[in-house]
Amino acid sequence: MEQKAVHKYLRRAKQVYHGNGQIRKQFIQDLSDALTCYTETHSGCTYKDLVDEFGSPDEIHASFMSTYPNDLKRRNLKVYRLLFVCCLILAAAALTFTVNFIINSYDRSNGHYIEYTENEKDPEPAPAGSPSTSATEEPTPYAEYYLD
C-alpha cells in the first residue's frame, strides 16, 4: 500500500511539474528520496498521509516555482527575444521585397524594360582595323530599351 501511495504521489508530481529536464529529474529524484525515507519511518502510510506531510503536488510545484522564478524568467526572455528578432528580420525582408516590386513596377509602367539575351553561337571577331573593340571582348549580355 505504501508503494502505491508513493507512486501515485510521484506520478502526480511529474504531471504537475514542467521545466528544464535536468532540474526536473533532480527535483523528482529528491522528492522520491524524501518519500522513501518517510515511508520507511512511517509504515502503513497512505496517499493522504503523504499529502498531509509534504503538501499536495500542486503546492510543492508552487513552492518550487517561487524559489526559482529568475531562471525561468530569464529563459523565457531569451525565447521572446529570439522570436522578436526573427519577426523583425521577416518584416525587413518583406519590406525590402515590397519596395523592390514597387520600383520595378514603376519602371515597367514608364516603358523601361531590360532584356537579357544569350548568344548561342560564337561571336564574330571584330575587324582588325577597329580601335574601339578588340577580338577578345564579348558583347554585353543585356540590352536596355526605352519606349516613349
C-alpha positions in Angstrom: 0.0 0.0 0.0 2.9 2.4 0.8 4.5 1.9 -2.6 1.2 2.6 -4.4 0.8 5.8 -2.5 4.4 6.9 -3.3 4.0 6.0 -7.0 0.7 7.9 -7.1 2.2 10.9 -5.4 5.3 10.9 -7.7 3.1 10.4 -10.8 1.0 13.4 -9.9 4.2 15.5 -9.1 5.6 14.6 -12.6 2.3 15.6 -14.2 2.3 19.0 -12.5 6.0 19.9 -12.9 7.0 21.4 -16.2 10.6 22.7 -16.5 14.1 22.0 -17.6 14.9 18.3 -18.0 17.9 18.2 -15.6 16.2 20.3 -13.0 13.1 18.2 -13.3 14.9 14.9 -13.0 16.8 16.2 -9.9 13.6 17.5 -8.4 11.8 14.2 -8.9 14.8 12.2 -7.5 15.0 14.4 -4.4 11.2 14.1 -3.9 11.4 10.3 -4.3 14.2 10.0 -1.8 12.2 12.1 0.7 9.1 10.0 0.2 11.1 6.8 0.6 12.7 8.0 3.9 9.2 9.0 5.2 7.6 5.6 4.3 10.5 3.7 6.0 9.9 5.6 9.2 6.1 5.6 9.0 4.8 2.1 8.0 1.4 1.8 6.5 1.1 5.5 5.3 -1.4 6.4 2.7 -1.6 9.0 -0.1 -3.5 11.3 2.4 -0.7 10.9 4.9 1.9 11.9 2.2 -0.3 14.9 1.3 -0.6 15.9 4.9 3.2 15.7 5.5 4.6 17.1 2.2 1.6 19.0 0.8 -0.2 18.4 -2.4 1.9 18.1 -5.6 0.4 21.4 -6.7 1.7 23.1 -3.6 5.1 21.6 -4.0 5.2 22.8 -7.6 4.2 26.3 -6.5 6.8 26.5 -3.8 9.4 25.2 -6.2 8.5 27.8 -8.7 8.7 30.5 -6.1 12.3 29.6 -5.3 13.4 29.6 -9.0 11.5 32.3 -10.8 14.6 34.2 -12.1 16.0 31.2 -14.0 12.6 30.6 -15.7 12.0 34.2 -16.4 15.5 34.6 -17.9 14.9 31.6 -20.2 11.5 32.9 -21.3 13.1 36.3 -22.0 15.6 34.6 -24.3 12.9 32.8 -26.2 10.8 36.0 -26.6 13.9 38.0 -27.7 14.7 35.3 -30.3 11.2 35.4 -31.5 11.2 39.2 -31.7 14.4 39.2 -33.7 13.1 36.5 -36.2 9.9 38.6 -36.7 11.9 41.7 -37.2 14.1 40.0 -39.9 11.0 38.7 -41.6 9.4 42.1 -41.6 12.5 43.7 -43.0 12.7 41.1 -45.8 9.0 41.6 -46.6 9.6 45.4 -46.7 12.6 45.0 -49.0 10.8 42.8 -51.5 7.8 45.1 -51.5 9.8 48.2 -52.2 11.7 46.3 -55.0 8.5 45.2 -56.5 7.0 48.7 -56.5 10.2 50.2 -58.0 10.2 47.6 -60.8 6.5 48.1 -61.5 7.0 51.8 -61.8 9.9 51.4 -64.2 7.9 49.0 -66.3 4.9 51.4 -66.4 7.2 54.1 -67.8 8.4 51.8 -70.6 11.8 50.8 -69.2 12.5 47.2 -70.0 15.7 45.2 -69.6 16.0 42.2 -72.0 18.5 39.5 -71.2 19.9 37.7 -74.2 22.5 35.0 -74.6 24.3 34.2 -77.8 24.2 30.6 -78.8 26.9 30.8 -81.4 30.4 32.2 -81.1 30.7 35.9 -81.6 32.3 37.0 -84.8 35.7 38.6 -84.4 35.9 42.4 -84.8 37.6 43.8 -87.9 41.3 44.2 -87.5 41.4 47.9 -88.0 38.8 49.0 -85.4 40.4 50.6 -82.4 37.3 50.6 -80.1 36.8 46.9 -79.9 39.2 44.0 -79.5 38.8 40.4 -80.7 38.6 39.1 -77.1 35.7 41.4 -75.9 32.3 39.7 -75.7 29.0 41.6 -76.3 27.0 42.7 -73.3 24.5 40.1 -72.1 21.6 42.5 -72.0 20.2 45.5 -73.8 18.0 48.3 -72.4 15.1 49.6 -74.4 13.1 52.8 -73.6 9.7 53.1 -75.0 8.2 56.6 -75.1 
